[in-house]
Amino acid sequence: MKTLYLMRHGQTMLNAQKRIQGWFDSPLTDEGREQAKRAGALLAERGVRPASFACSTAERCSDTLEIVRAELAAAGLADADAPYERDRRVKEMFFGQLEGLPETLSKGDPEACRTYYLQFGGESSDAVRDRLALALDDRMAASEAGDSVFVVSHGGATYNFLRAVEKNAAEVLAAGWGNCVCAVYEWDEGARAEAGATDALGAPMPADVAAAAARFRLVDVLRP
């Protein structure tokens, strides 16, 4: 069995200003850095020793990763200078013309989000779900038996992955999906998808995405 620790980045300037962030980037706030430190300390308390690190191409994710990695290194659980990969496949959802605008223009309903942003040149949330599932499955398949893999991504991206894996995704989301939340998944290469598999919203998944999602099982959510 292998374990994935999938974390949302710390609070950013645009988060604090309640603006749609997406593929825009902005720096971590002081609170965001503190959140990352607390998240790293929580993982260290649990003795998490990642065999590999990766993150979105956004600076807010790489900064979060480096802070968490430093906390693990201080506990002797990681190399402070360990290399990591930036993976564009785990980027946030693209919101098109709404990027950088007030969050009041966004849709809070996950079902409406499936297609809402297409009219603004953005992505469907199903497309985000699919690229996250395939990217994370590839990463776990490339790891060694028993490995823990640590990845920093984004709020929307990590939720859309969650809905591919967890039928009770709405309940998990309602319990809190804030900055530096870390979802813990077990990955079982032998797990198989059911025919005609759907996600938590009842949306159909392509066969390769369904197969990838079936190999993951949510086992914990850490909220520092």
C-alpha positions, 0 to 999 in steps of 0.5 A, a space after each residue: 500500500 502507498 499513501 498520498 498526502 494531498 495538501 492545499 496551499 497556504 493563504 495568499 494575498 488574493 485569498 485574503 482579498 476574496 478574489 478568484 485566483 485560478 491560474 493567477 498567482 499571488 504570494 503567501 500571506 504571513 498567515 499562509 506561511 504560519 498555516 504551512 508551518 502548522 501543517 508541517 508540524 502536524 505531519 511531523 508529529 505523525 511521523 510522515 516521511 515522504 519519499 517524494 515531493 511535488 506541487 503545482 507550478 504556482 509559486 504559492 504551492 512551491 512556497 507551501 511545499 518548502 515550508 512544510 518540507 523544512 518542518 519535516 526536515 527539522 524533525 529528521 523526516 526529510 532532507 531540507 534540500 530534497 528535490 521536488 517536481 512542479 507538475 502543471 497537471 495539478 494546477 488550479 481550475 482555470 476561471 478564464 475572464 473571471 481570474 482575479 475578479 471578486 469571488 462574488 462572481 464565482 459559483 459556490 455550487 459544485 454542480 453549477 461549477 461543472 460548466 459555468 466557467 466555460 462561457 468565460 473561457 475557463 475549464 469545466 470542473 470535470 476536466 480538472 477532476 480528470 487531469 488531477 486523477 490521472 496525474 496523481 495516479 501516475 505519480 503513485 504508480 511511479 513510487 515504490 511499495 510502501 512510499 508516502 508521496 506529498 503533493 501541494 495543489 489548490 482548493 478547487 483542484 483538490 476538491 474535484 479530485 476528492 469527488 472522483 474518489 469519495 462519494 461523500 465528498 460534500 460532507 467532507 467539504 462541509 467539514 472544512 476545506 481551508 488553506 493547508 487542509 491535507 487529505 490522506 489517501 491510500 493507493 491500491 494498485 489492485 483496486 478496480 472501478 465498477 462499470 459506468 462509474 460516476 463521481 460524487 455529483 453523479 457525473 460519468 467519468 471516462 474509463 481511464 479516470 474511473 480506473 485511476 480514481 478507484 485506486 485511491 481511498 480517502 482515509 483521513 483529512 488533516 486540518 491544521 
